[in-house]
């Protein structure tokens, strides 16, 4: 009788513990719920949306609408309403697009990877600094740095947010019609344009030019290509 009573008590305790343990619910998320916020920053060129339009290969343009450049995905995106979700523009026949706001008008052109001195694997959209000339272009890259991406073991207790990081690359067109990556420094420009180095160096000095922005490169490249 005492043995039967003891077994009954043990079974009762076991069932009670099982019912109170959330990890026995059959849902792993009950026992390992982690709260993380959305990624910091934006995958787009700007958090503010532009009025923009695409440029077709034949030179015609799409109708103006709310647009942005998804740098992370290398896609032109648009909205059908101010509160709508961004939609990827599926037409790959466009050679570029223009984005406008109150302060600026930006032209982006699609450039193949084989047009670079160090050939790239993909075709991307590049910001053309002084259109219609394409002598100076800027590449924007956004990578998603995720501190939780190294595996479950190291990240299951990590509540840090991922973040979009922007990298800006500058390119100038040499006499071989290839884009060369540079820094915004005179010595880097002269190295990229080494076939006419002395003429370019004298032009920069005689005009007291400073290279602090990609816009400062445009007159130098115009001079170089006119030689």
N, C-alpha and C positions, 0 to 999 in steps of 0.2 A: 504493500500500500504506500509506504514511504517512498519507494523507488518511482512509482507511478506519479505521485505528487511532485517529486523533484523534476522529473522529465517534463511534466506539464508546465511548471514554472519557467524552465529553461526555454521551452518552445515559445512561450508567451513573450519572454524578454527578447528573444531573437526576432520575432515578427514585429515587435514594437520598434526596435532599432532599425530594421530594414525599411519600415514605413517612414521613419523620420530622416533617412539619409537621402539627400537630393540626387546623389550620383547614382542611385538605384532606380531613377525614374525612367530609364531607357533613353533619355535625351542628354547627350554629352554637354550641351550648352548650359544645362542647369548647374553643372558643377564647375564649368570653366568659362563663365561669362566674363568677357573683357570689354571695357568701354574705351574706344579710341575715337578721336575726333576726325573730321574730314581732312584731307591733305591741306597744308598751308599753301597759300599762293594760288595761282591759276595756271592752267596749261595754255592759256591764250596770250596773244600779244599784249592785251590790255584787259583790265577788269571792266573797263568801260567799252561799250559796243560802238562801232563805227557805222556810218552810212557807206556802203560799198557796192561795187559791182564787178563782175568778172569780165575778163577780156578774152574773147574767142580767138582762135587761130586766124580767122579772116579779118580781125580787127573790130568786129562788132562787139557790143557789150550787152550784158544782162541788165534787167531793170534794177534800179537802186533798191536796196533793202538793208536791214540790219545784218552786219557781217562782222566776223572776227577771224583771226588766223590762229588756228590750233597748232601752236609751235610743237608741242609734245608729239602730236600725231601727224604733223606735216599735212594738215587738211584745212581747206577753206570751209568755214561753217557759217550758218545763217540762222535767223529766227524769223518765224512767220508773225510773231507778236512780241511785244516787249517782255511779257511774262512767260513766253514759250521756252521750251527746251532747245538747246543748240542742235542743229541738224547738219550732218556732213553733206557738202555739195558733191554729188556723185559724178558729175560731168567732168571727166578727165581730159576733155579736149581743149580746155582753156589754157592759154599760154601765160596768164597772169591775172592780177586783180588790183584794184585801187581801193584804199580805205581812207575815208575822210572824216574829220571832226572839225570843231571850231578853230583848232590851232594848227593843223597840219593835213597834208595830203600825201599818202604813202603809196608808192608803186612797188608791187612785188612781181617778179618775173620767174617763170619756171626755167631752171637751168640744169642741163644734164651733167652727170658726174664726170663724163669724159672731157668736159670743157675746163677741167682743173689740172694744174701741173702735177699734183698728186691726185690721181683719179679717185673719185668717190664712188661708192657702191650704189647710191640712189640719186634719183632726181628730186630736187627740193625747190621750194620757193625762196627767193633771195630778195632782199630789199635793195632796190636800185636807187642810189643816192642822188644822182643828177640826171634824170631822164631828159631826153631820149638816150643819152649816152649810157652805156653799161660798163664803163671803165672801172667804176668803183661799186662794189656790192657788199652787203652785210648779211651774214648768216646768223639767225637766232636759233638756239637749241635749248630745249628745256627737258631736263632729266628729272624723274621722280625718285628722290632719295628716300628710301623706305627703311627705317631702322628695324622694322619687323620682318624683313625679307630674308633673314639668314637662317630660317628654319624654326620649327615648332619648339625645340628644346630651349633655344636662346630667346625666343620672342613671346612665349606664352604668357609671361608676366610683364611684358613691356607695353606700356600705355603711351609711348611717344608717337607723335603724329608724323606721317610722311610729309615731304615738302618738295615743291617744284623749284629747281635751281636753274637760273638762266645763265647761259654762256653766249657771248657775242664774239663772232669771228669776222675779221675784215679781209677783203680780197681786192687785188688790183689786177688789171689785165696787162700782160706783157706783150712784146712785139710778136710773139708766136701765137697770139690769141688764146693764151691759157691764163687762167686765174691763179694768182700766187697769194698764199696766205701771209699776212704781215701783222706787225704790231704798229700802233700809231706813234712811230718813231722814225726820224729821218734816216738813220742808218739801215733800218729794215726796208724802207722804200728804195733806197739806193741799191741795196743788195738785190732786190727783186727786179730792178730796172738796170742791171749792171751793164747791159750792152750800150747804154747811153748815160752812164753814171755821171761823167763829168759835166755834160750839158745840163742834166737835171740838177746836179748839185749847185752849179752856178746860177741856175734859174731860181732855186729856193733862196739862195743867199742874196741875190740882187733884188729880189722882191720882198725880202725880210719875212718870209712865210714861216708860220708855226704850224705844226701838225698836232692838233689836240682833238680833232674829231674827224669822222670820215668825210664830212663836207670839205675839210681843208685839203683833202687829197685830190679833189676834182680838177682844180686848175693845173696842178702838177701833172696829172695824167693826160689832160688835154694838150699841154705843152709837149709831153713825151711822144704822144701819138701823131703830133703835127711835124715832128722832126724828119 
